[in-house]
Amino acid sequence: MPEAFLASNNKELSAAKKSILIIDDELSMRNALKRALQSTPYTILFAQDGFQAGVKIIAEKPDLILLDLSLPGLDGFEVIQFIRQRQDLATLKILVLSGLSSTELVESIRLGADDAIAKPFDNKDLLNRVNMLLS
């Protein structure tokens, strides 16, 4: 096959593949989420704080973010507000994963998150919600 055809076909495949940005300051949680999502067809990206998350969101334009609310620097609430203020990020889905109280989870949805799960969570529940948000 011609190289040009193969290259364009690979670009189309990667463009069609959806991506998830995991934003959590705890390496163990990022790794646990990566393991939970490894059987999915999605590209997995990582950020460890709110500032790094903002840079990656703009650069990568993920389809979904899994967002911890307790982050150094910009916290998860500020990340949600940043995303919801930008027209170019209007379709970005936000799933909050947090060990904070149910009051904070409700507040995250009020600010614009699409869904919220309390930590610790069940991996099957996580996968169901991820697939629902990306379908």
C-alpha positions in Angstrom: 0.0 0.0 0.0 1.2 3.5 -0.6 2.8 5.3 2.4 0.5 8.3 2.0 -2.6 6.2 2.2 -1.4 4.3 5.3 -0.4 7.6 7.0 -3.8 9.2 6.3 -5.6 6.1 7.5 -3.7 6.0 10.8 -4.5 9.7 11.4 -8.2 9.0 10.8 -8.1 6.1 13.3 -6.3 8.1 16.0 -8.6 11.1 15.4 -11.6 8.8 15.9 -10.2 7.3 19.2 -11.5 9.1 22.2 -9.3 10.3 25.0 -9.6 10.6 28.8 -7.5 12.9 30.9 -7.0 11.7 34.5 -6.4 14.6 36.8 -5.3 13.5 40.3 -2.3 14.6 42.4 -1.9 11.1 43.9 0.2 8.7 41.7 -1.4 5.7 43.3 -4.9 6.9 42.2 -3.7 7.8 38.7 -2.2 4.2 38.4 -5.4 2.6 39.8 -7.6 4.5 37.2 -5.2 3.6 34.4 -5.5 -0.1 35.4 -9.3 0.2 35.6 -9.4 1.7 32.1 -6.8 -0.4 30.4 -9.4 -2.7 28.8 -11.2 0.3 27.2 -10.4 1.6 23.7 -9.7 5.1 25.0 -6.3 6.9 25.0 -5.4 7.7 28.6 -3.6 11.0 29.5 -2.5 12.3 32.9 -2.1 15.5 34.9 -1.1 15.8 38.5 -2.4 19.3 39.4 -4.8 22.0 38.2 -2.3 24.0 36.3 -0.9 21.0 34.4 -4.5 20.0 33.7 -5.4 23.3 32.1 -2.4 23.1 29.8 -3.2 19.5 28.8 -6.9 20.3 28.3 -6.1 23.1 25.9 -3.3 21.1 24.1 -5.0 17.7 23.9 -8.7 18.5 23.8 -9.7 15.3 25.6 -13.3 13.9 25.3 -13.6 13.2 29.1 -11.7 14.2 32.2 -11.7 12.2 35.4 -11.2 15.0 38.0 -10.2 14.9 41.6 -11.5 18.0 43.5 -8.6 18.2 46.0 -5.6 19.4 43.9 -2.6 21.6 44.6 -2.7 25.0 43.0 -6.0 25.2 41.1 -8.5 22.9 42.7 -11.0 20.7 40.9 -13.8 23.3 41.4 -11.6 25.9 39.6 -10.8 23.5 36.8 -14.5 22.9 36.2 -15.2 26.7 36.1 -12.2 27.1 33.7 -13.6 24.5 31.4 -17.2 25.7 31.5 -16.2 29.3 30.7 -14.6 28.3 27.4 -16.7 27.8 24.2 -14.1 25.5 22.6 -14.5 23.1 25.5 -18.3 23.0 25.6 -18.5 19.3 24.6 -15.8 18.2 27.2 -17.4 15.8 29.7 -16.4 15.9 33.3 -16.6 13.0 35.8 -15.6 14.0 39.3 -13.9 11.4 41.5 -13.5 12.7 45.0 -13.2 11.6 48.6 -14.8 14.9 49.7 -18.3 15.0 51.2 -21.5 14.5 49.2 -22.1 18.3 49.6 -18.9 19.0 47.5 -19.9 16.3 44.9 -23.2 18.1 44.5 -21.5 21.4 44.2 -19.2 20.1 41.5 -22.3 19.1 39.5 -23.8 22.5 40.1 -20.7 24.1 38.7 -20.8 22.0 35.5 -19.5 18.5 36.1 -21.5 15.9 34.2 -21.3 13.3 37.0 -19.6 12.6 40.3 -18.5 9.5 42.1 -17.3 9.3 45.8 -14.0 7.6 46.5 -13.6 4.7 47.0 -15.6 3.6 44.0 -16.4 0.4 42.2 -14.5 -0.1 39.0 -17.5 -1.5 37.2 -19.5 1.6 38.2 -16.6 3.8 37.0 -16.5 2.0 33.6 -20.3 2.2 33.2 -20.2 5.9 33.8 -17.2 6.5 31.5 -18.8 4.6 28.7 -22.1 6.4 29.2 -20.5 9.8 29.1 -18.5 8.9 26.0 -21.3 7.3 24.0 
